[in-house]
Amino acid sequence: MRRIAHTAVGALMALSAAGAAPAFAAGCQLASNSRGVKHIVYIQFDNVHLRRDNLNVPSDLEQMPNLLHFMEQQGTLLTNHHTPLISHTSVDILTSLTGVYGEKMGIPIGNTILYFSGGSSKFTSSFAYWTDNLGVTSVPQMVDQRGKIHPAPWVPFTRAGCDVGAFSVANIEFENTTSDIDNVFGPTSPEHNENVANHDLAVADFEGIALHCAKGSPLCGGSTHAAPDKLPDEPGTYKGFQALFGNKYLAPALNHSSSIIIKDLDGVAISDGPGGTGNPGFPGFDPSPSQTLGYLAAMLEAGVPVVYGYIEDAHDNHDFPSDPDGAFGPGEAGYVAQLKKFDAAFGKFFTRLAADKITTDNTLFVITSDENDHFAGAAPTPAGCDGAVTPCTYPIKGEVDANLNSLFLGEFMNGTHFNIDFDHAPGIWIDGNPAQTDPVTRKLEQEAANLQGFDPITGGTNRITKALADHAEQALLHMVTSDPNRTPNFILFANPDYFFLTMRSPVLPCTAIPSCFKETRDHAWNHGGFQREITHTWLGLAGPGVRERGQTGEIFSDHTDIRPTIMSLAHLKDDYAHDGRVLFEVLTREALPDSLRDNQDLLARLAAAYKQINAPLGKLGFKTLTGISTKALRGDNAAYAALEDKIVDLTKRRDEIAGKMITILENAAFHGREINEEVAEHLIEQAEDLLESIE
């Protein structure tokens, strides 16, 4: 096994070689018994699929047997797992980190946030450090329902004496070198000045990597660069904690030297250039498995018990600069070759950790994909290609780009000015933020329902819009935050072959003709919509307290369920109520409190009913989005008013039932309270009645 050659002092290397963690890790109290969780390894992929996108070609995970077999043989792989809406990297990761939907943590739409300001709307990234404000406003980016910064996901761990490390995971480390650096270090700091003088160096030094330290942590305590870990709105206060931001400050602490070199699993320095060239440090927000897993291993070996990592997708062209295509289709040679590297990296990772005695005996592994994708492409050649013996090629491949404002102008002569987040399912912010019943809003909605496109993949015209959601439906889908300025007037969920932008003035009219729809081979995988191929993903759990069930599709779960399940296994609590619930059906009886063990069958039925009425991709959310909501927005004003009233009523009834359900589930999981069987049965009946009302 080839190990990372750290420049650590001999004592630390001896500890790692012997499988022992540095002494401070013993102060981390994750579980109350000696056989419980001692480490947590959380890994989230970008768009890695369990399902086959081409039935002849093995899926991403099937081509990664080191990972797939690990989850199947040593834990549980939940195959009926779902994203929230809108299904995008930022929303999905932040939902997973917090256990709540976007309405409660501030990021419900996509990787770009728009917000009304003056008579128009402004753009900003959904990726920003946890305590940043939204764009130029004074409203927190991660705004909760109090209007304050949502509680940070690392706090229960650091309060329990556990350091928390992060590599490329949304918003718990620096996402930029401007507002993030100024927020933490200040606008006159050396870090700010470095970014002004050498931006590329500052990115490698400060973005994408962080360590949030417990009090007394030697990693922060031994560094002169530890910064106050300020969380001004944290319930119960959060004072006296420190953090190390960026490779420049964290790597020397991990190495116990002045070296800022951390190597990937192949022994290559992690840097911003190919093959270890360029500036040592963060490689960018599409890190390879070898880079992410190498950095996580380095943190674990230095005594960091809780680590979070993010890994690039396998289908974009990361390794073949001579290939002009920016993305591969299933079974293409480049795709298969990249997946072999993914598989090899996980083999090395698990072997390395096993040598460190970091295994499922003492470590909780949580592995998932932020979302899945729709492949925008036609059939491959040759027919029957499998990618393994016979590589596939795709003569027709790539998302279909179009300017949405040009289509409204060309098809309906509607020149209303609006902004969108560029997407397959764009939110639409109309200048002036007209009311939901304003003729300007209603006209755009009705026209959106009838937009026609030209799809080069199918070779003909088709209807662009598959579903529509205004404020009422967005509220039912948990997408309306406490900040009204970031709520779009409506959202257009499109045919997943399409990706929409807007044209700057002067806007030229376009219609459903080939010249207005451009297929680009730079991007061939779309997400953001409600389609099953996009929102249906997977979740792997392995470690103390997790049953070895292999693959199971019996349980409907989504990303909100990840956080409470981790908290339950770690015997910790958040300072807020989750939208998700503990996945107790895949946990051992010994790992459950008596209040969950008792009446487990009834609680399972309660949880299943809860998810169907509360999860955006449950029956209620899916059917209202694709049915009542879409009919309302494309209908006349009378139909709109009647159907809107129905959505509002459904949401009110749902909130009342679901609120009582999750209170029972949370009380049983975290407060040891036994359930009232009669009340639980009545709530299940109410949920079933609610679902029957939309049939």
Secondary structure as GFF3:
##gff-version 3
##sequence-region A 1 695
A	DSSP	alpha_helix	10	17	.	.	.	ID=ss1
A	DSSP	three_ten_helix	23	27	.	.	.	ID=ss2
A	DSSP	beta_strand	39	45	.	.	.	ID=ss3
A	DSSP	alpha_helix	65	74	.	.	.	ID=ss4
A	DSSP	beta_strand	75	82	.	.	.	ID=ss5
A	DSSP	alpha_helix	89	98	.	.	.	ID=ss6
A	DSSP	alpha_helix	102	105	.	.	.	ID=ss7
A	DSSP	beta_strand	112	117	.	.	.	ID=ss8
A	DSSP	beta_strand	120	125	.	.	.	ID=ss9
A	DSSP	alpha_helix	155	159	.	.	.	ID=ss10
A	DSSP	beta_strand	164	167	.	.	.	ID=ss11
A	DSSP	alpha_helix	179	184	.	.	.	ID=ss12
A	DSSP	alpha_helix	190	197	.	.	.	ID=ss13
A	DSSP	alpha_helix	199	206	.	.	.	ID=ss14
A	DSSP	beta_strand	209	212	.	.	.	ID=ss15
A	DSSP	alpha_helix	218	221	.	.	.	ID=ss16
A	DSSP	beta_strand	227	228	.	.	.	ID=ss17
A	DSSP	beta_strand	242	245	.	.	.	ID=ss18
A	DSSP	alpha_helix	247	255	.	.	.	ID=ss19
A	DSSP	three_ten_helix	274	276	.	.	.	ID=ss20
A	DSSP	alpha_helix	289	301	.	.	.	ID=ss21
A	DSSP	beta_strand	306	311	.	.	.	ID=ss22
A	DSSP	alpha_helix	333	355	.	.	.	ID=ss23
A	DSSP	beta_strand	363	369	.	.	.	ID=ss24
A	DSSP	beta_strand	374	375	.	.	.	ID=ss25
A	DSSP	beta_strand	399	403	.	.	.	ID=ss26
A	DSSP	alpha_helix	404	412	.	.	.	ID=ss27
A	DSSP	beta_strand	418	420	.	.	.	ID=ss28
A	DSSP	beta_strand	427	430	.	.	.	ID=ss29
A	DSSP	alpha_helix	439	448	.	.	.	ID=ss30
A	DSSP	beta_strand	452	455	.	.	.	ID=ss31
A	DSSP	beta_strand	460	463	.	.	.	ID=ss32
A	DSSP	beta_strand	465	470	.	.	.	ID=ss33
A	DSSP	alpha_helix	471	476	.	.	.	ID=ss34
A	DSSP	three_ten_helix	484	486	.	.	.	ID=ss35
A	DSSP	beta_strand	490	494	.	.	.	ID=ss36
A	DSSP	beta_strand	498	501	.	.	.	ID=ss37
A	DSSP	three_ten_helix	514	516	.	.	.	ID=ss38
A	DSSP	beta_strand	518	520	.	.	.	ID=ss39
A	DSSP	beta_strand	525	526	.	.	.	ID=ss40
A	DSSP	alpha_helix	532	535	.	.	.	ID=ss41
A	DSSP	beta_strand	536	542	.	.	.	ID=ss42
A	DSSP	beta_strand	550	552	.	.	.	ID=ss43
A	DSSP	beta_strand	557	558	.	.	.	ID=ss44
A	DSSP	three_ten_helix	559	561	.	.	.	ID=ss45
A	DSSP	alpha_helix	562	570	.	.	.	ID=ss46
A	DSSP	three_ten_helix	584	586	.	.	.	ID=ss47
A	DSSP	three_ten_helix	589	591	.	.	.	ID=ss48
A	DSSP	alpha_helix	594	597	.	.	.	ID=ss49
A	DSSP	alpha_helix	600	614	.	.	.	ID=ss50
A	DSSP	alpha_helix	619	623	.	.	.	ID=ss51
A	DSSP	pi_helix	624	629	.	.	.	ID=ss52
A	DSSP	alpha_helix	630	634	.	.	.	ID=ss53
A	DSSP	alpha_helix	637	670	.	.	.	ID=ss54
A	DSSP	alpha_helix	677	692	.	.	.	ID=ss55
###
